[in-house]
Amino acid sequence: MGTYHFNGPVHSAQTNIGDNNQNLFVGNLDELVERVRAEQPDQAEEAELVRAEITLAAAENRPVDRGRMQEWLATIREGAGAGSGALALITSLTAHLGL
């Protein structure tokens, strides 16, 4: 199972994530989408929306839409099995975004 590796504080208002302003979310978001597709295909659309919102927010230098993000992450979390890779990624992402 992969994990998030952050090198600095991350919250919804910050778009420069990680060392040297490198966006380290990209690979982890891809992993989230892949794991959700494999573990809970009914929530794959929400995982795609999470990835799209974070990517777009970073590109537009704006915070993520907290309400929509919380809704999508809650939907994925509800469908995730205890100890699943998707649940671990969602828990970490939620904490790092300050949601």
Buried (B, 14 or more C-beta within 10 A) or exposed (E): EBEBEBEEEBEBEBBEBBEEEEBBBBEBBEBBBBBBBEBBEEBBEBBBBBBEBBBEBBEEEEBBBEEEBBEBBBBBBEBBEEEBBBBBBBBBBBEBBBB
